[in-house]
Amino acid sequence: MSVSIEERLYTIRYKADEQSHLAVQNPQVCTDCKLKECLSFCPADVYDWDVETQTLTIAYENCVECGTCRVACAEDNIEWKYPTGGYGISYKLG
């Protein structure tokens, strides 16, 4: 039996800030990007491409703070910083 990402993420506790700690620096770069690697490298499925509006949406509340997006975007177009103190992810076992 396979466990979905959503079910795995359910075991992690978050305290989401009102402002995102993730940002797209230049939305046009995402529009022009053919491969859209960001849709597959994030283990928490934080990034999603909205076909209708041709924009990258970011569900920063689900971020597991692994930093993959910081280094994996071929265009270096994702700004990543730690959430404000007291916010972000809280792992149950450490």
Secondary structure, DSSP 8 states (H G I E B T S, - for coil): ----HHHHHTTSEEE--SS-SEEES-HHHHHH-SS-THHHH-TT--EEEETTTTEEEE-GGG-----HHHHH-TT--EEE---STT-EEE-TT-
